[in-house]
């Protein structure tokens, strides 16, 4: 194993995991008031209304697809009765829809941040870096799904990328597997690890702040108040009077 392979396929993934975990702990301990999405809804709503839901829902779908394709071995899907042909067709269609959704949604948000001065003023350099990495991941995802899997000759990444990714969590990285994958799959994986390292220092931390306590918090009781006419001066113990006047 060369020093290049050691850095990209062993050191970088583990370093990203460490930065991801320690960075979140540090951010929570020392920047709780900054642990937010820094909503800019008041600055602009029209583009946000279309871009934010599309980006978030497509991202959830893409994460689910990666969990199914990378973390779950082929033997498990075959044991469940899912053939390779069905899996390839499903992953191709669903993956393309999710990747396009992420790309279009991110396009709305990037255009909004670049084109609206009030929103651009609230964007940090780390946020721009996160958007760039998301764009690279999305574009490569579309290319690998449509250009390689559908229009090209196809490639079974579950024999190279998936075993390498799972081997990282067993403490025995399978470098040979990932170095056998095409270069675009390697770039896709590298960009993913880089965004994990950037995550704790950007507004992406709000993904872990879903208000689950809303499910069991007490009901908020709203009572209607019937407006009443105020008391006229002289009808109560307190009334308006001219300055300097005597009782």
Backbone torsions as a table, in degrees:
resi	resn	phi	psi	omega
1	UNK	NA	126.9	-178.1
2	UNK	-79.4	166.8	177.5
3	UNK	-64.4	-33.3	177.5
4	UNK	-62.7	-48.2	179.6
5	UNK	-65.5	-37.4	179.0
6	UNK	-61.8	-40.8	-178.6
7	UNK	-69.5	-51.3	-171.9
8	UNK	-74.6	-33.9	-170.4
9	UNK	-111.2	-1.8	176.0
10	UNK	-127.5	-58.5	-175.2
11	UNK	-67.8	-47.7	-178.3
12	UNK	-59.9	-47.8	178.4
13	UNK	-60.4	-45.4	-179.4
14	UNK	-68.5	-37.7	176.6
15	UNK	-63.7	-39.5	178.5
16	UNK	-64.9	-40.0	178.5
17	UNK	-63.9	-43.4	-180.0
18	UNK	-64.0	-46.7	179.1
19	UNK	-63.7	-38.2	179.1
20	UNK	-60.7	-46.5	-176.8
21	UNK	-74.4	-53.0	-178.2
22	UNK	-66.4	-36.0	179.4
23	UNK	-62.5	-39.3	178.0
24	UNK	-67.5	-40.6	177.8
25	UNK	-62.9	-45.9	178.1
26	UNK	-61.1	-44.2	-178.3
27	UNK	-63.2	-39.3	-178.5
28	UNK	-70.5	-35.5	-177.2
29	UNK	-77.4	-34.5	-171.8
30	UNK	-116.6	-3.8	-178.6
31	UNK	-146.5	50.3	-179.8
32	UNK	-65.6	-34.8	179.0
33	UNK	-70.1	-20.0	175.6
34	UNK	-93.7	-0.6	179.9
35	UNK	-79.2	80.8	-175.1
36	UNK	-159.9	165.0	176.2
37	UNK	-79.8	-5.7	-177.9
38	UNK	52.2	58.2	-175.1
39	UNK	-55.6	135.9	177.5
40	UNK	-116.5	29.5	-177.8
41	UNK	-62.6	-33.7	179.9
42	UNK	-69.0	-26.2	-179.7
43	UNK	-80.3	-33.6	-178.9
44	UNK	-162.3	133.1	-175.2
45	UNK	-118.8	-31.4	-171.1
46	UNK	-63.3	-51.2	178.8
47	UNK	-70.5	-35.7	179.8
48	UNK	-64.0	-34.2	-178.9
49	UNK	-62.1	-33.4	-179.6
50	UNK	-93.0	-38.9	-174.0
51	UNK	-76.1	-42.9	-173.9
52	UNK	-65.4	-50.7	179.3
53	UNK	-62.1	-41.6	-179.5
54	UNK	-62.8	-44.2	-179.2
55	UNK	-64.5	-44.5	-176.4
56	UNK	-69.1	-47.8	-179.0
57	UNK	-64.9	-40.2	178.5
58	UNK	-67.0	-35.1	177.7
59	UNK	-65.0	-42.7	177.1
60	UNK	-60.1	-42.1	178.8
61	UNK	-64.9	-40.0	179.3
62	UNK	-66.3	-39.9	178.1
63	UNK	-63.2	-43.4	178.2
64	UNK	-61.1	-41.0	179.1
65	UNK	-65.1	-38.0	178.1
66	UNK	-69.8	-35.9	176.3
67	UNK	-62.8	-42.5	179.8
68	UNK	-67.4	-38.7	-173.8
69	UNK	-89.9	-27.2	-174.3
70	UNK	-104.1	-43.9	-175.8
71	UNK	-83.8	-29.1	-177.4
72	UNK	-95.7	119.7	-179.1
73	UNK	-65.8	160.9	178.9
74	UNK	-62.3	-35.2	-178.5
75	UNK	-60.9	-32.1	179.9
76	UNK	-70.9	-46.5	179.8
77	UNK	-64.7	-37.0	177.1
78	UNK	-68.1	-35.6	177.0
79	UNK	-66.4	-27.6	177.5
80	UNK	-82.9	0.7	178.4
81	UNK	88.6	13.6	179.4
82	UNK	-95.1	109.9	-179.0
83	UNK	-73.3	164.4	-179.1
84	UNK	-65.0	-34.8	179.0
85	UNK	-66.7	-43.8	179.2
86	UNK	-66.0	-42.2	179.9
87	UNK	-62.7	-44.2	-179.4
88	UNK	-62.9	-43.2	179.9
89	UNK	-65.6	-44.4	-179.0
90	UNK	-65.7	-46.2	-178.8
91	UNK	-65.4	-34.6	179.4
92	UNK	-67.3	-46.7	-178.7
93	UNK	-69.8	-52.0	-177.8
94	UNK	-65.4	-40.1	179.6
95	UNK	-65.0	-38.0	179.1
96	UNK	-66.4	-43.8	179.9
97	UNK	-62.5	-44.0	-179.5
98	UNK	-65.3	-44.3	-178.3
99	UNK	-64.8	-42.5	177.8
100	UNK	-64.8	-39.5	177.7
101	UNK	-62.2	-43.6	177.6
102	UNK	-62.9	-42.7	-177.7
103	UNK	-66.0	-45.3	-179.5
104	UNK	-67.0	-44.7	178.8
105	UNK	-61.8	-43.4	177.1
106	UNK	-65.3	-33.0	177.1
107	UNK	-62.4	-43.0	175.9
108	UNK	-58.2	-47.0	-175.8
109	UNK	-68.9	-38.6	178.3
110	UNK	-66.8	-44.1	177.8
111	UNK	-61.1	-38.8	179.1
112	UNK	-64.7	-42.8	-178.0
113	UNK	-73.2	-30.5	-179.9
114	UNK	-85.7	-31.1	-172.9
115	UNK	-95.4	-19.5	-179.3
116	UNK	-103.8	112.4	-174.7
117	UNK	-57.8	-39.4	-177.6
118	UNK	-66.9	-33.1	177.0
119	UNK	-77.1	-39.1	179.7
120	UNK	-61.2	-31.6	-179.0
121	UNK	-69.3	-21.0	-178.4
122	UNK	-96.5	3.5	-175.3
123	UNK	-98.6	128.5	179.8
124	UNK	-92.2	171.0	178.8
125	UNK	-65.5	-34.6	178.4
126	UNK	-66.1	-36.7	177.5
127	UNK	-64.8	-40.4	176.6
128	UNK	-63.3	-40.0	178.7
129	UNK	-63.4	-41.6	177.9
130	UNK	-63.1	-40.3	178.5
131	UNK	-66.0	-39.2	178.3
132	UNK	-63.1	-45.0	179.4
133	UNK	-64.6	-39.4	176.6
134	UNK	-62.8	-38.7	178.1
135	UNK	-64.9	-41.8	178.2
136	UNK	-63.1	-45.5	-179.8
137	UNK	-61.8	-43.1	-178.2
138	UNK	-67.4	-45.0	-179.7
139	UNK	-63.0	-42.8	178.1
140	UNK	-67.0	-35.4	177.5
141	UNK	-62.7	-41.6	177.6
142	UNK	-65.9	-43.2	-179.7
143	UNK	-63.6	-44.9	-177.7
144	UNK	-68.1	-32.7	-179.0
145	UNK	-79.3	-50.1	-177.0
146	UNK	-85.3	-48.4	-174.9
147	UNK	-72.3	-35.0	-177.3
148	UNK	-97.3	-52.7	-173.5
149	UNK	-73.0	-40.4	-174.4
150	UNK	-96.9	-55.7	-175.6
151	UNK	-85.2	-25.1	179.8
152	UNK	-91.8	-160.8	-178.8
153	UNK	-81.3	-7.7	-179.0
154	UNK	85.5	155.6	178.1
155	UNK	-153.4	133.7	-178.6
156	UNK	-93.1	90.5	-178.8
157	UNK	-72.0	-11.1	179.8
158	UNK	-76.6	-2.2	175.2
159	UNK	-102.4	-8.0	-178.6
160	UNK	-129.2	-64.9	-175.7
161	UNK	-65.2	-46.5	-177.0
162	UNK	-62.5	-49.0	177.1
163	UNK	-60.0	-38.2	177.6
164	UNK	-63.5	-44.7	-178.3
165	UNK	-63.7	-44.3	179.8
166	UNK	-68.1	-32.0	-178.5
167	UNK	-68.5	-22.2	177.8
168	UNK	-62.7	-32.7	-177.1
169	UNK	-86.6	-5.7	174.4
170	UNK	-100.0	-3.0	178.8
171	UNK	81.2	11.6	-179.8
172	UNK	-134.9	75.2	-174.2
173	UNK	-59.5	131.0	178.7
174	UNK	-90.4	81.2	-176.2
175	UNK	-66.5	-33.9	-179.1
176	UNK	-61.2	-36.9	-178.2
177	UNK	-65.5	-48.1	-176.5
178	UNK	-72.1	-32.6	178.4
179	UNK	-71.3	-14.3	176.5
180	UNK	-84.7	-11.7	-179.2
181	UNK	-78.5	155.0	175.9
182	UNK	-59.8	158.1	-173.3
183	UNK	-61.9	-36.3	-178.0
184	UNK	-67.3	-34.4	174.3
185	UNK	-66.5	-36.1	178.0
186	UNK	-66.8	-42.2	178.1
187	UNK	-65.2	-40.6	178.3
188	UNK	-59.1	-44.9	179.9
189	UNK	-67.8	-39.7	-179.9
190	UNK	-64.7	-42.8	177.8
191	UNK	-62.6	-35.5	178.5
192	UNK	-64.4	-43.7	178.6
193	UNK	-66.0	-35.6	179.8
194	UNK	-66.5	-37.3	179.5
195	UNK	-72.2	-27.5	172.9
196	UNK	-63.8	-37.1	178.8
197	UNK	-71.4	-31.0	-179.7
198	UNK	-81.0	-27.1	-171.2
199	UNK	-47.0	-52.4	-173.6
200	UNK	-63.3	-18.8	-173.9
201	UNK	-104.4	6.1	179.3
202	UNK	-116.8	-178.4	178.9
203	UNK	-74.9	0.0	177.2
204	UNK	-66.1	-13.8	-179.8
205	UNK	-62.7	-19.4	-178.6
206	UNK	-67.6	-9.7	176.9
207	UNK	-64.8	-23.8	-179.2
208	UNK	-95.3	8.6	-176.0
209	UNK	-112.0	34.4	177.8
210	UNK	-68.5	127.3	-173.4
211	UNK	-75.4	73.7	179.7
212	UNK	-65.6	-25.7	-179.0
213	UNK	-65.5	-13.3	176.0
214	UNK	-63.1	-22.7	-177.1
215	UNK	-70.9	-27.6	-177.6
216	UNK	-125.7	11.0	177.3
217	UNK	-74.1	155.5	178.4
218	UNK	-63.4	155.2	177.8
219	UNK	-66.2	146.4	174.3
220	UNK	-92.1	118.2	-175.3
221	UNK	-91.7	125.0	176.2
222	UNK	-108.4	128.0	178.9
223	UNK	-114.6	137.8	179.2
224	UNK	-84.6	132.6	177.8
225	UNK	-109.7	127.2	178.8
226	UNK	-84.0	119.9	-178.2
227	UNK	-65.5	138.8	178.4
228	UNK	-119.3	155.0	179.5
229	UNK	-74.0	138.3	179.4
230	UNK	-68.0	154.0	178.1
231	UNK	-66.1	139.4	177.2
232	UNK	-74.6	151.5	176.9
233	UNK	-56.5	133.9	178.7
234	UNK	96.1	-8.6	-178.5
235	UNK	-97.0	-2.9	179.2
236	UNK	-138.0	-178.5	-178.1
237	UNK	-70.4	-22.8	179.8
238	UNK	-115.2	133.4	179.8
239	UNK	-150.1	160.7	176.9
240	UNK	-73.2	142.4	177.2
241	UNK	-145.8	157.8	-179.1
242	UNK	-70.8	141.2	-179.6
243	UNK	-62.0	131.4	179.4
244	UNK	90.1	-6.4	-179.5
245	UNK	-77.2	152.2	178.7
246	UNK	-92.2	159.5	175.5
247	UNK	-68.5	NA	NA
